[in-house]
């Protein structure tokens, strides 16, 4: 498990998560074996990570939650964040949270573009700094 990472990706906003994944892959140290798992939405990331805990101790959660006209954004953003924190503490694993919580799609695009603001880069750098 030492050098294995599970990348759990919500493909609901595929263009966004593809950009974040690209950023992550461009920076992650090659000592790591990265296995990729897809889920349909950000909410499902928590369940998938929980189901993989016997095989990994390092995870990257990639997704996007975009504010709409209802309160759904608030509940999902809070639930996903709290779920990831609870898993980290209760299961003694590391999760790099690369789930964007944004007010509009343009904010997500700007954080997933091929530049230094890409949040996937930040996730890879965090893992590299902690575990390389």
Secondary structure, DSSP 8 states (H G I E B T S, - for coil): -TTEEEEEEE-TTHHHHHHHHHHHHHHS-TTSEEEEEEESSHHHHHHHHHHTTTT-SEEEEEEEEE--SSTHHHHHHHHHHHHHHHHHHHHT-EEEEEEEEESSHHHHHHHHSSSTT-HHHHHHHHHHHHH-
